[in-house]
């Protein structure tokens, strides 16, 4: 028998989906989708990349429906997973044709939260669709008026600024 009640904790992973999520329905009528997230490790000091790790997880109900609608193969995601394990009895025939049984703990990941990773680009289905965020365009400074032209009048937006400017002009006259 399997014991599904052993919850270990939560883990957050960042990676890319290895296939497009597909909506399935369990025997109990729950919608779900299976996700495989490829996680690339960091390069070591010599520049060698480790083999990627693959995490198989399952999402249920509205989270599954939204994942199917929103994500594609190669989508960069951040997922919070509930880590649990169940015990399973496994058996095999040894060399003496004796059936040997033992229990193994099989890890299981359920997706609790799932989102698109925006670290490397805008929402899209992988690096080829990633676009840099638009940047504000700075306007060029207005050219300075030449000595022949009269200076442009400056507008002040508040009475406080007007008083301050008038006070500054008055102080300038008194100092002269």
Residue pairs with C-beta under 8 A, 6 or more apart in sequence:
1 89
2 86
2 87
2 88
3 86
3 87
4 84
4 86
4 108
6 84
6 85
6 86
6 87
6 105
7 82
7 83
7 84
8 83
8 84
8 85
9 82
9 83
10 80
10 81
10 82
10 83
10 112
11 80
11 81
11 83
11 109
12 78
12 79
12 80
12 81
13 37
13 39
13 55
13 78
13 79
13 81
14 39
14 76
14 77
14 78
14 79
14 117
14 119
15 37
15 38
15 39
15 40
15 52
15 55
15 76
15 77
16 37
16 38
16 74
16 75
16 76
16 77
16 126
17 35
17 36
17 37
17 38
17 71
17 72
17 73
17 74
17 75
17 77
18 36
18 37
18 38
18 54
18 73
19 36
19 73
20 71
20 72
20 73
21 33
21 34
21 35
21 59
21 64
21 67
21 68
21 71
22 33
22 34
22 68
23 31
23 32
23 33
23 64
23 65
23 68
24 31
24 32
24 33
24 34
25 31
25 32
26 32
30 60
30 61
31 60
31 61
31 64
31 65
32 58
32 59
32 60
32 61
32 64
33 58
33 59
33 64
33 67
33 68
34 56
34 57
34 58
35 56
35 57
35 58
35 59
35 67
35 79
35 111
35 114
36 54
36 55
36 56
36 57
37 54
37 55
37 57
37 77
37 79
38 52
38 53
38 54
39 52
39 53
39 54
39 55
40 49
40 50
40 52
41 49
41 50
41 51
41 52
41 53
42 50
43 49
44 50
55 81
55 109
56 109
57 79
57 81
57 109
57 110
57 111
58 109
58 110
58 111
59 67
59 110
59 111
59 114
60 110
63 111
63 113
63 114
66 114
67 111
67 114
70 116
71 77
71 116
71 125
72 125
72 126
73 125
73 126
74 125
74 126
74 127
74 128
75 116
75 124
75 125
75 126
76 116
76 117
76 119
76 120
76 121
76 126
76 127
76 130
77 114
77 115
77 116
77 117
78 114
78 115
78 116
78 117
79 111
79 113
79 114
79 115
80 111
80 112
80 113
80 114
81 109
81 110
81 111
81 112
82 109
82 110
82 111
82 112
83 107
83 108
83 109
84 107
84 108
84 110
85 105
85 106
85 107
85 108
86 105
86 106
86 108
87 103
87 104
87 105
87 106
88 103
88 104
88 106
89 101
89 102
89 103
90 101
90 102
90 103
90 104
91 99
91 100
91 101
91 102
92 99
92 100
93 99
93 100
94 100
116 123
120 127
120 130
121 127
121 129
121 130
121 131
121 132
122 130
122 131
122 132
122 133
124 130
124 131
145 151
145 152
156 162
156 165
